[in-house]
Amino acid sequence: MQEFDIGIIGGGPGGLAAAYGLHARGMNVAVVEKDLWGGTCPNRGCDPKKILMAAVEAQGHSEALQGHGLTGIPQIDWAALMAAKRAYTEKIPGGTKSGLEAAGIANFHGTASFNDDGTLTVGAEQLSAANWIVATGQEPRLPKIAGQEWLRTSNDFLDLDKLPGDITLMGAGFVGVELAAIANAAGSRVHLVHHNARPLRAFDQDLVNDLLERLRENGVDVRLDTTITAVAPADDQYQVTTATGETWTTGLVFATAGRTPVLADLHLDRVDVETTTHGITVNGRLQSSNHHIFALGDVVDRPQPKLTPVAGFEGRYLTETLTTCDSPAIQYPVIPAVVYGKTQLAQLGISTVQAESQSEKYVINDLDLTHWYSYQRIQDPHARIKVVVDKSSNKIVGAAVLSSEAEQVINYLDFVISNQLSMDDISATIMAYPTLASDLTYFN
């Protein structure tokens, strides 16, 4: 039996943030990973996806400037793009493990499961710890339909040797919309199918509708209120069947309708840890119903977005909590969320739905940005922002942005909101001009 102060199950960004932080505080730490060291984000998630998206964004900017100084739209070389992605991802597992070893942090590779006495079995190893952190994340969810075995996931998409000329994506959430943008830009015919009329429900509906219209303009076959009930091989392709009996053939079908917490192998019932279908139930200190077991990241059932920076924030929080007496409950800052593509959708802080329900407290400035210099310069024809302002303080407290530069704008606003800057504070700041940052003075 090997004994540790802290055992961390999951070697992704959140678990690693806790591991390095706790080790630096003098704790004897062990990290367990059953799959790829580094976790989903750098191996099969946001990082490789953004590498592919770099070519998509560049193509989008070039398209917008046709006739405005540029001629000829660059085409995406899928093999070369995938090679660039793999050049990054192939180094992640080994580099992560080497980093742990160089720091002197014990690490174990294998499937972990709790024993009735609170110890952990990892292959032939038995581990004991005063406290545990579960940071196992989520994995793609496969819908229960006829032909489920023929479905691929985002993991498969992000490692395709060859992109088919026609693909179908089941689910128009973050993953589905982003993969649709990538495949469409790379020349594939894309069917983006969503089971109801309201995809990306957490975002402003007007801007979601605008985004879907942009995808349609780019040639994506967006089908709302459509439920796929069966997938079956059809020669070298697949036949897709919907609840209304409609069918079509496609090269590959990807399940992009959500993810599920990775818990099955842990046997949390043996250690009295309560869970839901959304993950582990925790209190304000990220502590489960077993007070010696904590959880962080995407495996936690919480309202905050399941994003890599949130997991890292929680890892740093648990570093303090597990090394400090009487630590306060976790307090999350405002958290930006972005759907990437040629046109990006971003949101932060108080939502427009919240603002509309409390009209006595907030005002929404709905601004058409298409005639602003920053967007005329890059020929962005559909740029729009909704800024939520607190009436009493005249401070920006939320925003929803649709443009090819939304990721940048939302980060500027993150700084504004996090530091509780008023419009007077912003106006008193001299920024480089003309830039997206200098536009902040006009948002009220």
Secondary structure, 3 states (H helix, E strand, C coil): CEEEEEEEECCCHHHHHHHHHHHHCCCCEEEEECCCCCCHHHHHCHHHHHHHHHHHHHHHHHHHCECCCECCCCCCCHHHHHHHHHHHHCCHHHHHHHHHHHHCCEEEECCEEECCCCCEEECCEEEEEEEEEECCCEEECCCCCECHHHCECHHHHCCCCCCCCEEEEECCCHHHHHHHHHHHHCCCEEEEECCCCCCCCCCCHHHHHHHHHHHHHCCCEEECCCCEEEEEEECCEEEEEECCCCEEEECEEEECCCEEECCHHHCHHHHCCCEECCEECCCCCCECCCCCEEECHHHECCCCCCCHHHHHHHHHHHHHHCCCCCCCCCCCCCCCEEECCCCEEEEEECCHHHHHHCCCCEEEEEEECCCCHHHHHCCCCCCEEEEEEECCCCEEEEEEEEECCHHHHHHHHHHHHHCCCEHHHHHCCCCCCCCCHHHHHHCC
